[in-house]
């Protein structure tokens, strides 16, 4: 019988924090500025420049630790991690090794195989490095230090995951918690959430861990899934052929769907960690922790339960609408303004999600005003516009956030409720369809529906259906 293998996976997730300034200086953390425009002597590693800790970073770390069931260290400190690389201006990184701020946490996830708990070994605060820009024209590399010193929280899991589905569910849970707390936007495409995958394989039933490899800085769920599947296959093939898996850092190429060895895996001793001499230890009081805990938002499970109780939504709709805090906030505001939560939910579950998928956008990228979607819903309730035209108006609201009623009037999309115009259309249809009128009088009910359709067609879909029915019945 062929050997059966299982994959053992642990993650190191790097989350860029949504502070306005960097972790040890006052430079902006804004993404996308001109090259080297968000820099100063501290974040470019100038001799004699001293770091000053950003208090907000500590508060965000405590909040995330609370939300993931971690123990918050009352006494923690920073350490200096020495390594030499062009994008690391000081030739060391200020991080936490010996006394991290959060330890022993957990999050619950659910996949098609059921619910499970993923343990968190620790969370620590650290600074990000700069970014290398490789010039093909002259085979040189340039350095942009805008990202250098941007605050990070690194979340280190225990090796509790066994499948790519569990990894994705864990990452989605971490991302949702961060977004609900407002500590990070977790935009993978901008690098504000990145994952290193530590992976090994072993025979099913074995308690011993296999030799692990680490794949660095994966920044899309698709790449993470492919990397896990590809590395698992590579390691099993090595074992089956009698070769050894080497502990090393590898780079995943998602275009070629293969990984490449980068370097042998370092030990902590290779980094020559020692306590950071320029920063004092951090003392965290019980009162500070409780103050941060008291300011926590309503998280997804509580919000989901409230939507079902308050708005009468189904389990499925409530769960989908609360997966992203930004979209949930927009839905709630729309529901409040239009006074009809179920219709607001239908629009978000239908047109909003459909348009996001069509444009390959994330819910965080929604920018239209809830008052404008509410205006469309109210216009439909008041018979001012039909479903088809409402969808046309929403397409403009989604992209340009136009004022709906004004757009309806300017583009002739309002329903016609003028009795004179409807009577004229009805008279013309009756005159053009005398045989159908006879069918109606002979008891054929479907004839009435046909005549309504002809009137609406003549009015280009803009006749008020209630008044069209009323006038047509009267004439017949």
N, C-alpha and C positions, 0 to 999 in steps of 0.2 A: 504494500500500500504506500502511495506517495505521501511524503511528509506534508503536514499542514502547518502553515505559518500564521502568526498574527503580528500586526504592526503595533509598536509602542511609540506614542508621540507626546512630546511636551513642547510648549510654545514659550517664546520670549516675545512679548508684544510691546512695541514702543509706541506710546501715544504722545503726540505733541500737544502741549496744553494751550488753552485759548486765552492766555494772559496777554495783556497789551504790550508788555515789555519782557525782555529776556530774563533768564533766571538769575544772572549775577550782574546785570547792568541795565541801564535805562533805554537801550535801543529797541526799536519797534520789532515786533514779531510778525508783522503783516506779510502775507505771502505775495510774491510776484513783484517786489520793488526792483528798481534798477540795480544792476550788479554792484555789490559792495557799498550800497547806500545806507544800509541799516547796520552800521559798524562803529566801533569806538576802540580805544586802547585796550579795554578789558576783553571784549569778545574777539579781538584779533591777536591777543596774546602778547601785547607789548610789555617789555621788561618794566617791572615796578608797578604795573596796574593791578589793583586789588579788587577782588570780587566782593559784592554785597548781596546777600540773599534776598530774593523777592518773596515777601511773606505770602502772596497769593498762591505761589507754587505749593507751599506747605499746606495751605487750606484746601487746595484742590486735591492734594494727595490724601489728606485726612478724609475728605468727602468720598473719594473713590474707595478708600479702604473701608469706611463704614458701610458703603453700599455693596461691598463684596465680602462682607462678614469677616474682615481681617481684624487681627489684634493690632491696635495702634501703639507704637513704641513711644513711651513717655520721654525717653532719652534716645536721641539718634544723632548721627554725625555724618559728615562727608569724608570720602577717601579720594586719594589721587591715584588714578589708573594711568600708568605710563605706557604710551605707545607712540611710534613715530610714523606719521603719515601726512602727506601734503595738506589734507583738508582739516587737520587738527592743529590749530595755530600755536598752542602752548607746548605741543608734544606731550601733553597729558590731558586726560578728561577728568573733570570733577564728578564723581559718582558716589554710590554708597555700596560697600561690600560687607563690612563687618557689622554695622548696626543700621539696617534699612528701616524706613519709617513704618512699613506695614508687613505683617507676617501672618501665615496660617489662615488664609481666607478660603472662600469657595463660592462657586456659582452653580446653579442648577440649569441644565440644558435639556432639550427634548429633540429627538430625531425619530425617524420612522421605526427605529428599534426600541423606542421607549425613552423614559426619563433617566438621567444619570447626573451625578455631581462631579464637577471638576475642581480639584483642590488647587489653591494658589499658594505656592511656596513663599513668595515675598513680592513686595512692590518697592521700588526705590526711585529716588529722584536723581536726575543727572542732566547734563547739558548735551545738546546735539552738536555734531561737527558741521563743518562747512560742506560745500558741494563742488566736486571737480567737474569741469567742463572740458571735454576732449575735442580738440580742433583737428579735424581730418586733413585740412589743407597743408599744415606744416608739421603734423604729427606731434603737436605739443598739447599740454594740458594747462588750463587756467583754473584759478580758485575763486569761488564766490563765497564770502564769509557772512552773507546775510543770515544764513541758517545757523551759523556758529553761535552757540549760547542760547538757542531757543530751548525752553524747558521741556524735558521729557519725563514721563513716568514709564518705567519698564516693569511690566507685569510678567512674572516668571511662574508658570504653572508647574504642577507635578506631572509626571509622565502618565496621565490618566486617560488619554484619548487613544482610541483604537482604529478609527476610520476617518477618512476625509470629511464625511458628513458631520461627525462629532466636532472636528476642528472648526468647520465653517459655522456650526451652531454656537460654539464657544465664542468665536470672534464676533459673531453678530450680537451675542448677549453682552459682551464687553463694550462693543460699539454703542449699543442702545443705552446701556447704563451711563457711559460717558456723555452721550448726547443729551440724555434727560437731565443729568447734573449740570450740563453746560461747561464741563471742564475741557472738552475738545470737540471739534466738528468731525473728527475721525474720517476725513476725506482721503481715502486710499490713493486716489489719483493725484493728490497734491503731496503725498508722503506724510500726512499727519497721523496716519496709523500704518505701521509696518510690522511684519511678523518674521521672526526667525524660527524655522521648524527644526527641532531636534528629533530624529527618527531612527529607530532600530527595529529589527525583526527578530523573532524567536519562534521556536516550535510551540504550537498550541499545547498548553498544559505546563510549560516550563515557567519557573518562577524567576530564573536568572535573566537579567537584561542583556540584550545583545550589544554589539559595538555600535555606537550611534554616530551619525553624521549630522552636521548642522547646515541648513540652507538659509542664507542671509537675505534680509530686506525684501521679502516678497510683498508686493503692494497691490495685489488684486486677489479676490476670492478664487477666480478662475485659475490664476497662476499657482496659488497655494494648493488647490485640488490636483492640478496636473503634476506639481512637484512631488506631492505625497505619493501619488500613484506611480510616477516614474521612478522615484528613489526606492520605494518598496520593491518594485520589480527588479531593479538593478541589484539590490542587496541579496534578494532570494537567488538570483542567477549566480552571484558570486559564491554563495554558500553551497548551492547545488553542484557547482563545478569544482568544489574543494578549495576554493580560494578564501582569503580572509577579508572581511570588511575593515577598512582603515578608518580610524577616528580622524576626521578632517572637516574643514569648512568647504562647502561646495556652492557654486553659483548655478542657479536654475535659469535656463534660457527657454522662455515660453514659446518663442517662435520655432525653435528647433526641437522643442519638447524633450530636452535632455539636460543633464547637469554636468558641470566641469569642476574638477578639483581646484581650489584656490590656495589653501595652505593647510598644514597639519594643525590640529586643534591645540590651542594654547591652554596652559594651566593658569590659575590665578597668580602663581609665582612668576610667570613670564611677564606679567604686567607690573610687577614690583609695587603692589598696592601699599600705601601707608596713609595714616590720617592726614587729611588736608590741613596744612598749617595756617592757611589764611582765613579759615572760617571756624567760628566757635561751634560747640555742640548745640543742638536744638532741644529745648525743654518744652514739652507739650503737656499742658495741664488738663485735668478732667473737664474743667469748665469750658476750655477752648473746644474740646471734642464735642461736648454737649451742645454748645452754641452752633457749631457747624451742622451737627445732626438735626437740630431743630429747624434749620433753614432748608432741609432737603425738599425737593419737589415731590409731587405725587408720581410714583413710578408706574411703569407700564401695567403690572398686574392689578394695582388698585384702580388705575384709570380705566382699564378694560372692564373690571367689575362694575364701576360706576356707569359706564356707557350702557351696559346691559340693563341696569336698574333704572337709571334716570331717563334714558332715551328709548328704551325698549329695543335695542339692537340685538341681532343674533350674535352667537359666540364668534362666528367667523368674521363678520363685519367689524365687531368691536376689537378683535385681535389684530386685524389688518390695519385698522385706522390708528391704533396705538403703537405700532411698531416703530414709528418715527415721531419724535416729540414735535418737530416743526409742523408736520402734517396734522398731527392731533390738535395742536393749538389753532391751526387754520380752520379745521373742521368745526371745532367748538365755537369759534367766533362766527363762522358762517351760520351755524345752527341757531345761535343766539339772535343774529340779525334778521334771519328770514322767519324765525319762529316755527320752523318745521324740521326738527332734527333728522327724521327718517328720510325726508327728501334730500336734505344736505348730505346725509350718508350715502344715498344712492348716487348723487353726483360725484362724490369723491371715489366711491367704489367703481363707478363707471367711467365717466369722461376724464376725471383727473388722473386716475391710474392708467387708463388707456393712452392718454396723451404723454404721460411720463415714459411709458414703455416705447411708444412710437418715436419719441425724441431721444431715447436712451439717456434719460435724466434721472437723477436721484431725487427723493422727496425734499432733501435740504435745498434743492435748487428752485423750489416753488417760490415765485415772487408776486403773483397776482394778489390783489386785495380781497379779503373775504367779503367785504361789503359789495363788491361787484358781482361775485357769484351769488350772493344773497339777493341782489337786485334781479338777477335772471330768474331765480326760483320764484320770487314774489310776482314777477311779471307773468310767469306761466300760471301761477295760482289765480291771478286776476284775469286770465284769458287774454292778455295783451300780446302773447307770442306763442307759437306752437313749438312742439318738441324739436322738429328739424331745424327751424330757424334759431331756436335757443342754443342748439349745439354750434351753429355757425357763429353766433355772438360769443359763446364761451371760447371758441378757438382764438378769437381776437383778444378776449380778456386774458387768456393764458399767456399769449406772447407779448401783448402790448399794454395790458391792464387798462383797456379803454373804458369809458363810462357807458354802460350797456344801453340805457334808455335813449341816450342821445344817438348812439350808433344805430339802434333799431329804427329810429325816426329818419335819420339821414339816409339809410339804405333800404327804406321801404319794407321793413321786416315786421312791422306791427300788424296785429290781427285787425281785420276790418269788422267793426261791429255796427257800422252804419246800416240801419234797416233798409233804407232806400237802395243802397248798392247791392245788398243781399237779395232784395226782392227782384231787382233787375236781372241778376244772375239766375235766380230760380225761374223766373218767367222764361228766360231764353232756353234753359235746360228742359223745361216742361214742353216747350214748343218743338224742341229738336228731338224729343224722345216720347212721342205720343203712344207708341206700342208698349213702352215700359210703364207709362202711366196707367194704361189699360190693365197690364199685369198686376199692378199694385191694387187697383180697384177690384180685381178678381181674386184677391187674397194671397198673392205671392209676396211674402214679406221681404224677400231678398231684393225686390225691385226698389224698395225705399233706400236701401244701402247704396245701390248703384247710382240712384239719383243724387244722393248726398255727395258721393264721390265726384260726380260730374260737376256739381256746383262748386265744390272745393277746387277742382281742377281749373274751372273757369276763373275762379278768384285767385289762382296761383298759390293755393294753400293758405291764404291769409284770411279766409272767412272765419268768423267766430263760430265754432262747431255747434254750440248751444243755440245760437240765433239762427244758424242755417237750418238746423233740425226744426226749430219752432216755426220759421217762415214756411218751410217746405211742407210741413204737415198741414198748416193753415191753408195753403194754396191747393193741396190735394183734396 
